[in-house]
Amino acid sequence: MQRRRFERTLTFPERLDQEAERLQAETDKLLPGIEREALRRKVRQAKTASHINEWLSSPGLQPPK
């Protein structure tokens, strides 16, 4: 049995940003409550992951010697 393989059309940071935007749009539609706060938390997590990814892939970061 073979695995199904597919090529990603978006990079990881682009997918994170897209997911954060999608979740933010959903959050704006909801009334204040538990579900809205859970979505807001996911938005923050996606944005934080994007910032960490930028930091890790920055040219200023040097490998240990």
C-alpha positions as CSV (number, residue, x, y, z in Angstrom):
1,M,0.0,0.0,0.0
2,Q,1.4,3.4,-1.0
3,R,1.0,6.7,0.8
4,R,-0.8,9.5,-0.9
5,R,1.6,12.4,-1.4
6,F,0.7,15.9,-2.3
7,E,2.7,19.1,-2.7
8,R,1.9,22.1,-0.5
9,T,1.0,25.2,-2.4
10,L,1.5,27.5,0.6
11,T,4.5,27.7,3.0
12,F,4.1,27.0,6.7
13,P,4.1,30.7,7.7
14,E,1.5,31.5,5.0
15,R,-0.7,28.6,6.2
16,L,-0.4,29.9,9.8
17,D,-1.3,33.5,8.8
18,Q,-4.2,32.2,6.7
19,E,-5.5,30.1,9.6
20,A,-5.2,33.1,12.0
21,E,-7.2,35.3,9.6
22,R,-9.9,32.6,9.2
23,L,-10.2,32.1,12.9
24,Q,-10.3,35.9,13.5
25,A,-13.1,36.2,11.0
26,E,-15.0,33.5,12.9
27,T,-14.4,35.2,16.2
28,D,-15.8,38.5,15.0
29,K,-19.1,36.7,14.2
30,L,-19.6,35.2,17.6
31,L,-21.1,36.8,20.7
32,P,-18.9,37.1,23.8
33,G,-18.6,33.7,25.5
34,I,-16.6,30.5,26.0
35,E,-16.5,29.5,22.3
36,R,-15.3,33.0,21.3
37,E,-12.5,33.0,23.8
38,A,-11.4,29.5,22.7
39,L,-11.2,30.8,19.1
40,R,-9.3,33.9,20.3
41,R,-6.8,31.6,22.0
42,K,-6.3,29.7,18.8
43,V,-5.7,33.0,16.9
44,R,-3.0,34.0,19.5
45,Q,-1.4,30.5,19.2
46,A,-1.2,30.7,15.4
47,K,0.3,34.2,15.5
48,T,2.8,33.2,18.2
49,A,3.8,30.2,16.1
50,S,4.3,32.4,13.1
51,H,6.5,34.8,15.2
52,I,8.6,31.9,16.5
53,N,9.0,30.5,13.0
54,E,10.2,33.9,11.8
55,W,12.7,34.1,14.7
56,L,14.0,30.6,14.1
57,S,14.5,31.1,10.4
58,S,16.1,34.5,10.8
59,P,19.7,34.9,9.5
60,G,20.9,36.3,12.8
61,L,20.3,33.1,14.6
62,Q,23.6,31.1,14.8
63,P,24.0,27.4,15.3
64,P,25.9,26.3,18.5
65,K,29.6,25.9,18.0
